[in-house]
Amino acid sequence: MAPIALITGASQGIGYSTALLFARKGYDLVLAARQPDRLSAVAQEVQALGRAALAVPTDVRDAEQVKALIHQALNHYGFIDVLINNAGIYISGPVEEFSLSDWHQAIDTNLWGYIHTIQALLPHFIARGSGTIVNVSSIGGKVPIPYLTPYSTSKFAVTGLTEALHSELLPKGIHVCGIYPNLIDSNFMERAIFRGKDERDTQARRDQVNQVLKVPVVEKPEDVAQAIWDGVEHKRDEVIVGSANLSVAANRAFPSLMQWVFRKTFKLKDQH
Ligand SMILES: NC(=O)c1ccc[n+]([C@@H]2O[C@H](COP(=O)([O-])OP(=O)(O)OC[C@H]3O[C@@H](n4cnc5c(N)ncnc54)[C@H](OP(=O)(O)O)[C@@H]3O)[C@@H](O)[C@H]2O)c1
């Protein structure tokens, strides 16, 4: 019987690449994201690779929808081996420009979305005495990044969630792994939230990220998919992806300098 992986945010970007990689490695899949058409298209690609795929349109911010997702997945396959928490959004700007609703978008998707799946699936993993939970965090969950405060808040929380779960669940046969990518050329700009002092500042922030994404050394969703595979296959507690290793090391060695560089880079019109 093929192993089963459930991937959130599977319709695009890192989740999409991870779905195809896991299918090639012999996994059958449960795919979750909000937009049904895109999700069905990914399910068809997985099926074309000779693997089964169950597409379940789900908003991970809604605990009831996530419960229904897990229920449907377990009814369909009977078991799940790997949970890959990946659905997330990017949010950037001066902290005073974010509304409470912006904060909720970030925390509800990037943190609560992960908690909802873990809460719903953990009893199954504990009953089996096995299972793997992968949480896609970010370099922003290891290194504080000014002008990404709600994002960094959500990702630091995911790091804490991952590390505490790793320690607690290890003796119960459940493996927990955190993934820490740098900026990745995925589809995140489609749903990214930018805020600024005014419209020009907001647009400049958007343009700045678009410019950086054109730099050829920026890593691709396939690189993160490979890191996730590596984490699952070799039972790693964390995988820091490619260039993110450099950022973590630089921040450890020269924290003030790194924070100065970040502030300079992201300040734009936010002058005081
Ligand atoms: N790209 C980067 O630079 C980068 C760097 C470090 C970490 N990451 C992390 O990697 C993960 C994936 O990001 P990505 O870059 O691949 O983003 P992406 O290309 O924008 O893909 C995001 C995926 O998540 C789904 N999604 C978003 N909100 C959702 C919700 N409320 N419920 C269910 N699904 C939802 C989207 O589909 P629908 O819109 O149809 O729901 C889509 O499938 C995120 O956790 C992100 O924080 C990304």
PDBQT file of the ligand as one rigid body, heavy atoms in Angstrom, charges set to zero:
ROOT
HETATM    1  N1  LIG A 301       7.714  32.186  -1.208  1.00  0.00    +0.000 N 
HETATM    2  C1  LIG A 301       8.558  32.531  -0.237  1.00  0.00    +0.000 C 
HETATM    3  O1  LIG A 301       9.406  33.435  -0.380  1.00  0.00    +0.000 OA
HETATM    4  C2  LIG A 301       8.538  31.777   1.072  1.00  0.00    +0.000 A 
HETATM    5  C3  LIG A 301       9.677  31.865   1.885  1.00  0.00    +0.000 A 
HETATM    6  C4  LIG A 301       9.652  31.213   3.112  1.00  0.00    +0.000 A 
HETATM    7  C5  LIG A 301       8.548  30.496   3.514  1.00  0.00    +0.000 A 
HETATM    8  N2  LIG A 301       7.461  30.427   2.680  1.00  0.00    +0.000 N 
HETATM    9  C6  LIG A 301       6.288  29.694   3.158  1.00  0.00    +0.000 C 
HETATM   10  O2  LIG A 301       6.002  28.639   2.271  1.00  0.00    +0.000 OA
HETATM   11  C7  LIG A 301       4.602  28.344   2.305  1.00  0.00    +0.000 C 
HETATM   12  C8  LIG A 301       4.055  28.292   0.884  1.00  0.00    +0.000 C 
HETATM   13  O3  LIG A 301       4.244  29.558   0.289  1.00  0.00    +0.000 OA
HETATM   14  P1  LIG A 301       4.335  29.776  -1.285  1.00  0.00    +0.000 P 
HETATM   15  O4  LIG A 301       5.427  30.764  -1.473  1.00  0.00    +0.000 OA
HETATM   16  O5  LIG A 301       4.370  28.499  -2.002  1.00  0.00    +0.000 OA
HETATM   17  O6  LIG A 301       2.947  30.547  -1.515  1.00  0.00    +0.000 OA
HETATM   18  P2  LIG A 301       1.945  30.562  -2.788  1.00  0.00    +0.000 P 
HETATM   19  O7  LIG A 301       2.674  30.327  -4.042  1.00  0.00    +0.000 OA
HETATM   20  O8  LIG A 301       1.177  31.829  -2.609  1.00  0.00    +0.000 OA
HETATM   21  O9  LIG A 301       0.979  29.328  -2.495  1.00  0.00    +0.000 OA
HETATM   22  C9  LIG A 301       0.169  29.364  -1.360  1.00  0.00    +0.000 C 
HETATM   23  C10 LIG A 301      -0.747  28.174  -1.345  1.00  0.00    +0.000 C 
HETATM   24  O10 LIG A 301      -1.481  28.213  -0.126  1.00  0.00    +0.000 OA
HETATM   25  C11 LIG A 301      -2.891  28.232  -0.422  1.00  0.00    +0.000 C 
HETATM   26  N3  LIG A 301      -3.551  29.023   0.616  1.00  0.00    +0.000 N 
HETATM   27  C12 LIG A 301      -3.367  30.333   0.945  1.00  0.00    +0.000 A 
HETATM   28  N4  LIG A 301      -4.206  30.671   1.931  1.00  0.00    +0.000 NA
HETATM   29  C13 LIG A 301      -4.937  29.558   2.241  1.00  0.00    +0.000 A 
HETATM   30  C14 LIG A 301      -5.965  29.276   3.164  1.00  0.00    +0.000 A 
HETATM   31  N5  LIG A 301      -6.457  30.220   3.979  1.00  0.00    +0.000 N 
HETATM   32  N6  LIG A 301      -6.488  28.029   3.205  1.00  0.00    +0.000 NA
HETATM   33  C15 LIG A 301      -6.005  27.055   2.384  1.00  0.00    +0.000 A 
HETATM   34  N7  LIG A 301      -5.027  27.267   1.494  1.00  0.00    +0.000 NA
HETATM   35  C16 LIG A 301      -4.504  28.509   1.415  1.00  0.00    +0.000 A 
HETATM   36  C17 LIG A 301      -2.976  28.837  -1.824  1.00  0.00    +0.000 C 
HETATM   37  O11 LIG A 301      -4.163  28.446  -2.533  1.00  0.00    +0.000 OA
HETATM   38  P3  LIG A 301      -5.566  29.231  -2.412  1.00  0.00    +0.000 P 
HETATM   39  O12 LIG A 301      -5.269  30.707  -2.497  1.00  0.00    +0.000 OA
HETATM   40  O13 LIG A 301      -6.402  28.688  -3.517  1.00  0.00    +0.000 OA
HETATM   41  O14 LIG A 301      -6.110  28.848  -1.063  1.00  0.00    +0.000 OA
HETATM   42  C18 LIG A 301      -1.751  28.190  -2.472  1.00  0.00    +0.000 C 
HETATM   43  O15 LIG A 301      -2.032  26.866  -2.825  1.00  0.00    +0.000 OA
HETATM   44  C19 LIG A 301       3.968  29.444   3.170  1.00  0.00    +0.000 C 
HETATM   45  O16 LIG A 301       3.766  28.967   4.471  1.00  0.00    +0.000 OA
HETATM   46  C20 LIG A 301       5.028  30.535   3.162  1.00  0.00    +0.000 C 
HETATM   47  O17 LIG A 301       4.974  31.375   4.292  1.00  0.00    +0.000 OA
HETATM   48  C21 LIG A 301       7.439  31.038   1.474  1.00  0.00    +0.000 A 
ENDROOT
TORSDOF 0
